[in-house]
């Protein structure tokens, strides 16, 4: 899947869950681009099954996104 519009987001706060990180990035994305994102690519080490079930945006674990970064956008 190729992003039509994407934004790279950095969040290395160890106290914040993946769901909270994605929610913060999605909110910023909505304000910046005027649309809600529908996909977020994360480093494969960031994805946890319990966190993924709490997020309405599709989360895709990949090896080529840096740790603590979210690549969020629209497909």
DSSP file (Angstrom, degrees, kcal/mol; ACC not computed):
  #  RESIDUE AA STRUCTURE BP1 BP2  ACC     N-H-->O    O-->H-N    N-H-->O    O-->H-N    TCO  KAPPA ALPHA  PHI   PSI    X-CA   Y-CA   Z-CA
    1    1 A X              0   0    0      0, 0.0     2,-0.5     0, 0.0    74,-0.0   0.000 360.0 360.0 360.0 133.0    0.0    0.0    0.0
    2    2 A X        -     0   0    0     73,-0.2     2,-0.2     0, 0.0     0, 0.0  -0.884 360.0-121.4-106.2 135.1    1.3    3.4   -0.9
    3    3 A X        -     0   0    0     -2,-0.5    72,-0.3     1,-0.2     3,-0.2  -0.528  13.9-163.1 -71.7 136.4    0.4    6.5    1.1
    4    4 A X  S    S+     0   0    0     70,-3.3     2,-0.4     1,-0.4    -1,-0.2   0.893  87.0   7.2 -81.0 -46.9   -1.3    9.2   -0.8
    5    5 A X  E    S+A   74   0A   0     69,-0.8    69,-2.1     2,-0.0    -1,-0.4  -0.995  83.8 174.4-134.6 127.4   -0.6   11.8    1.9
    6    6 A X  E     -A   73   0A   0     -2,-0.4     2,-0.4    67,-0.2    67,-0.2  -0.923  18.7-159.9-137.0 161.0    1.6   10.9    4.8
    7    7 A X  E     -A   72   0A   0     65,-2.5    65,-2.6    -2,-0.3     2,-0.5  -0.999  17.0-136.6-140.2 134.6    3.3   12.4    7.8
    8    8 A X  E     -A   71   0A   0     -2,-0.4     2,-0.4    63,-0.2    63,-0.2  -0.816  24.9-170.9 -92.9 130.0    6.2   11.2    9.9
    9    9 A X  E     -A   70   0A   0     61,-3.1    61,-3.0    -2,-0.5     2,-0.5  -0.971   9.4-154.8-125.9 135.1    5.7   11.5   13.6
   10   10 A X  E     +A   69   0A   0     -2,-0.4     2,-0.3    59,-0.2    59,-0.2  -0.933  22.4 157.9-112.4 131.5    8.3   10.9   16.4
   11   11 A X        +     0   0    0     57,-2.8    10,-0.1    -2,-0.5    -2,-0.0  -0.810   8.0 166.3-152.4 107.5    7.3    9.9   19.9
   12   12 A X        +     0   0    0     -2,-0.3     2,-0.6    55,-0.0    57,-0.1   0.130  29.3 135.6-109.6  20.9    9.8    8.2   22.2
   13   13 A X    >   -     0   0    0      1,-0.2     3,-1.2    55,-0.1     8,-0.1  -0.583  41.1-159.9 -70.9 112.6    8.0    8.6   25.5
   14   14 A X  T 3  S+     0   0    0     -2,-0.6    -1,-0.2     1,-0.2    -3,-0.0   0.695  88.2  58.5 -69.5 -16.7    8.3    5.2   27.2
   15   15 A X  T 3  S+     0   0    0      2,-0.1     2,-0.4    -3,-0.0    -1,-0.2   0.609  90.4  84.8 -86.2 -12.2    5.3    5.9   29.4
   16   16 A X  S <  S-     0   0    0     -3,-1.2    -5,-0.0     1,-0.0     2,-0.0  -0.764  77.5-130.4 -94.8 133.1    2.9    6.5   26.5
   17   17 A X     >  -     0   0    0     -2,-0.4     4,-2.3     1,-0.1     5,-0.2  -0.287  24.2-109.7 -74.0 163.8    1.2    3.4   24.9
   18   18 A X  H  > S+     0   0    0      1,-0.2     4,-2.7     2,-0.2     5,-0.2   0.901 120.6  55.6 -60.2 -40.2    1.2    2.8   21.2
   19   19 A X  H  > S+     0   0    0      1,-0.2     4,-2.2     2,-0.2    -1,-0.2   0.907 108.9  46.5 -59.9 -42.5   -2.5    3.6   21.1
   20   20 A X  H  > S+     0   0    0      2,-0.2     4,-2.3     1,-0.2    -1,-0.2   0.882 111.8  51.4 -67.8 -38.8   -1.9    7.0   22.7
   21   21 A X  H  X S+     0   0    0     -4,-2.3     4,-2.3     2,-0.2    -2,-0.2   0.928 112.3  45.5 -63.6 -45.4    1.0    7.8   20.4
   22   22 A X  H  X S+     0   0    0     -4,-2.7     4,-2.9     1,-0.2    -2,-0.2   0.899 111.4  53.2 -65.6 -40.5   -1.1    7.0   17.3
   23   23 A X  H  X S+     0   0    0     -4,-2.2     4,-2.1    -5,-0.2    -2,-0.2   0.906 110.5  47.0 -61.7 -42.4   -4.0    9.0   18.7
   24   24 A X  H  X S+     0   0    0     -4,-2.3     4,-2.0     2,-0.2    -2,-0.2   0.920 114.4  46.6 -65.3 -43.8   -1.8   12.1   19.2
   25   25 A X  H  X S+     0   0    0     -4,-2.3     4,-2.5     1,-0.2    -2,-0.2   0.903 111.8  51.3 -65.4 -40.8   -0.3   11.7   15.7
   26   26 A X  H  X S+     0   0    0     -4,-2.9     4,-2.6     2,-0.2    11,-0.2   0.885 108.6  51.6 -64.4 -39.6   -3.8   11.2   14.2
   27   27 A X  H  X S+     0   0    0     -4,-2.1     4,-2.0     2,-0.2    -1,-0.2   0.925 111.8  46.0 -63.5 -44.9   -5.1   14.3   15.9
   28   28 A X  H  X S+     0   0    0     -4,-2.0     4,-2.5     1,-0.2    -2,-0.2   0.910 111.8  52.5 -63.2 -42.2   -2.3   16.4   14.6
   29   29 A X  H  X S+     0   0    0     -4,-2.5     4,-3.1     1,-0.2     5,-0.4   0.921 107.4  52.1 -59.5 -45.8   -2.7   14.9   11.1
   30   30 A X  H  X S+     0   0    0     -4,-2.6     4,-1.8     1,-0.2    -1,-0.2   0.906 112.5  45.5 -58.9 -43.0   -6.4   15.8   11.1
   31   31 A X  H  < S+     0   0    0     -4,-2.0    -1,-0.2     2,-0.2    -2,-0.2   0.898 117.9  43.0 -67.1 -40.0   -5.6   19.4   12.0
   32   32 A X  H  < S+     0   0    0     -4,-2.5    -2,-0.2    -5,-0.2    -1,-0.2   0.907 129.6  22.4 -74.3 -43.0   -2.8   19.7    9.4
   33   33 A X  H  < S-     0   0    0     -4,-3.1    -3,-0.2     2,-0.3    -2,-0.2   0.522  95.2-124.4-108.1  -8.5   -4.5   17.9    6.4
   34   34 A X  S  < S+     0   0    0     -4,-1.8     2,-0.3    -5,-0.4    -4,-0.2   0.597  81.0  85.4  76.5  10.3   -8.2   18.2    7.2
   35   35 A X  S    S-     0   0    0     -6,-0.4     2,-0.4    -5,-0.0    -2,-0.3  -0.974  80.5-110.8-139.8 153.7   -8.8   14.5    7.0
   36   36 A X        -     0   0    0     -2,-0.3    -9,-0.1    -3,-0.1     2,-0.1  -0.682  36.4-121.2 -82.7 136.6   -8.5   11.6    9.4
   37   37 A X        -     0   0    0     -2,-0.4    37,-0.2   -11,-0.2     3,-0.1  -0.373  18.9-165.9 -71.6 156.7   -5.7    9.1    8.6
   38   38 A X        +     0   0    0     35,-2.3    20,-1.6     1,-0.2     2,-0.3   0.405  66.4  40.2-123.7  -0.1   -6.6    5.5    8.0
   39   39 A X  E     -cB  58  73A   0     34,-1.8    34,-2.4    18,-0.2     2,-0.4  -0.998  53.6-170.7-149.1 148.7   -3.2    3.8    8.2
   40   40 A X  E     -cB  59  72A   0     18,-2.5    20,-2.6    -2,-0.3     2,-0.5  -0.963  10.7-153.6-142.9 122.8   -0.1    4.0   10.4
   41   41 A X  E     +cB  60  71A   0     30,-2.9    30,-2.5    -2,-0.4     2,-0.3  -0.821  22.0 174.1 -95.3 132.8    3.2    2.2    9.8
   42   42 A X  E     -cB  61  70A   0     18,-2.4    20,-2.8    -2,-0.5    23,-0.2  -0.898  41.0 -85.0-132.1 161.3    5.3    1.5   12.8
   43   43 A X  E >>  -c   62   0A   0     26,-0.6     3,-2.3    23,-0.4     4,-0.7  -0.426  44.9-116.1 -63.8 143.1    8.6   -0.4   13.5
   44   44 A X  T 34 S+     0   0    0     18,-1.6     3,-0.4     1,-0.3    -1,-0.1   0.747 113.1  60.6 -57.1 -25.8    7.8   -4.1   14.0
   45   45 A X  T 34 S+     0   0    0      1,-0.2    -1,-0.3    17,-0.2    18,-0.1   0.666  98.1  59.8 -75.6 -15.0    9.0   -3.9   17.6
   46   46 A X  T <4 S+     0   0    0     -3,-2.3     2,-0.4   -28,-0.0    -1,-0.2   0.718  82.1  95.9 -85.1 -21.5    6.4   -1.3   18.5
   47   47 A X     <  +     0   0    0     -4,-0.7     2,-0.4    -3,-0.4     3,-0.1  -0.575  47.5 175.5 -81.2 124.4    3.4   -3.4   17.7
   48   48 A X     >  -     0   0    0     -2,-0.4     4,-2.4     1,-0.1     3,-0.5  -0.978  34.5-129.2-124.6 140.0    1.7   -5.2   20.6
   49   49 A X  H  > S+     0   0    0     -2,-0.4     4,-1.3     1,-0.2    -1,-0.1   0.860 107.7  50.6 -59.7 -38.3   -1.5   -7.2   20.1
   50   50 A X  H  4 S+     0   0    0      1,-0.2     4,-0.3     2,-0.2    -1,-0.2   0.837 112.8  46.3 -71.4 -30.3   -3.2   -5.6   23.1
   51   51 A X  H >4 S+     0   0    0     -3,-0.5     3,-1.2     1,-0.2     4,-0.3   0.874 106.8  57.8 -76.4 -37.9   -2.4   -2.1   21.8
   52   52 A X  H >< S+     0   0    0     -4,-2.4     3,-1.2     1,-0.3    -2,-0.2   0.833  99.5  58.6 -64.2 -32.4   -3.4   -2.8   18.2
   53   53 A X  T 3< S+     0   0    0     -4,-1.3    -1,-0.3     1,-0.2    -2,-0.2   0.673 100.8  57.4 -72.4 -15.4   -7.0   -3.8   19.3
   54   54 A X  T <  S+     0   0    0     -3,-1.2     2,-0.4    -4,-0.3    -1,-0.2   0.491  92.7  82.8 -90.3  -4.0   -7.5   -0.3   20.9
   55   55 A X    <   -     0   0    0     -3,-1.2     4,-0.1    -4,-0.3   -35,-0.0  -0.866  57.5-161.8-111.0 131.3   -6.8    1.6   17.7
   56   56 A X  S    S+     0   0    0     -2,-0.4     2,-0.3     2,-0.1    -1,-0.1   0.678  74.1  84.5 -82.6 -17.0   -9.3    2.3   14.9
   57   57 A X  S    S-     0   0    0      1,-0.1     2,-0.3   -18,-0.0   -18,-0.2  -0.652  94.9-105.3 -82.6 139.6   -6.6    3.1   12.4
   58   58 A X  E     -c   39   0A   0    -20,-1.6   -18,-2.5    -2,-0.3     2,-0.5  -0.510  35.7-153.3 -67.3 126.5   -5.0    0.2   10.6
   59   59 A X  E     -c   40   0A   0     -2,-0.3     2,-0.5   -20,-0.2   -18,-0.2  -0.891  10.1-169.7-105.3 128.9   -1.5   -0.4   12.1
   60   60 A X  E     -c   41   0A   0    -20,-2.6   -18,-2.4    -2,-0.5     2,-0.5  -0.977  13.3-144.3-122.3 123.7    1.1   -2.1   10.0
   61   61 A X  E     +c   42   0A   0     -2,-0.5     2,-0.3   -20,-0.2   -18,-0.2  -0.750  28.6 167.8 -87.5 127.1    4.4   -3.3   11.4
   62   62 A X  E     -c   43   0A   0    -20,-2.8   -18,-1.6    -2,-0.5     3,-0.4  -0.926  39.1-135.3-135.3 159.7    7.4   -2.9    9.1
   63   63 A X  S    S+     0   0    0     -2,-0.3   -20,-0.1   -20,-0.2    -1,-0.1   0.658  96.7  64.0 -89.6 -15.9   11.1   -3.2    9.5
   64   64 A X  S    S+     0   0    0    -22,-0.1     2,-0.5     2,-0.1    -1,-0.2   0.311  79.6  87.8 -99.2  11.5   12.0    0.0    7.6
   65   65 A X  S    S-     0   0    0     -3,-0.4   -21,-0.2   -23,-0.2     3,-0.1  -0.925  86.4-113.6 -99.8 132.4   10.3    2.6    9.8
   66   66 A X    >   -     0   0    0     -2,-0.5     3,-1.6     1,-0.1   -23,-0.4  -0.236  37.9 -89.3 -63.8 151.6   12.7    3.7   12.5
   67   67 A X  T 3  S+     0   0    0      1,-0.3    -1,-0.1   -25,-0.1     3,-0.1  -0.291 113.5  21.1 -57.3 145.7   11.9    2.9   16.1
   68   68 A X  T 3  S+     0   0    0      1,-0.2   -57,-2.8    -3,-0.1     2,-0.4   0.527 103.1 111.4  70.2   8.3    9.8    5.5   17.9
   69   69 A X  E <   -A   10   0A   0     -3,-1.6   -26,-0.6   -59,-0.2     2,-0.4  -0.870  50.4-160.5-112.3 147.5    8.5    6.9   14.5
   70   70 A X  E     -AB   9  42A   0    -61,-3.0   -61,-3.1    -2,-0.4     2,-0.7  -0.993   6.1-158.4-122.9 131.6    5.0    6.6   13.1
   71   71 A X  E     +AB   8  41A   0    -30,-2.5   -30,-2.9    -2,-0.4     2,-0.3  -0.908  28.8 176.6-109.5 101.5    4.4    7.0    9.4
   72   72 A X  E     +AB   7  40A   0    -65,-2.6   -65,-2.5    -2,-0.7     2,-0.3  -0.819  16.2  92.0-116.4 143.7    0.7    8.0    9.4
   73   73 A X  E     -AB   6  39A   0    -34,-2.4   -35,-2.3    -2,-0.3   -34,-1.8  -0.956  63.2 -47.1 174.3-153.9   -1.6    8.9    6.5
   74   74 A X  E      A    5   0A   0    -69,-2.1   -70,-3.3    -2,-0.3   -69,-0.8  -0.907 360.0 360.0-116.5 140.9   -4.1    7.9    3.9
   75   75 A X              0   0    0     -2,-0.4   -73,-0.2   -72,-0.3    -1,-0.1   0.360 360.0 360.0-107.9 360.0   -3.9    5.0    1.4
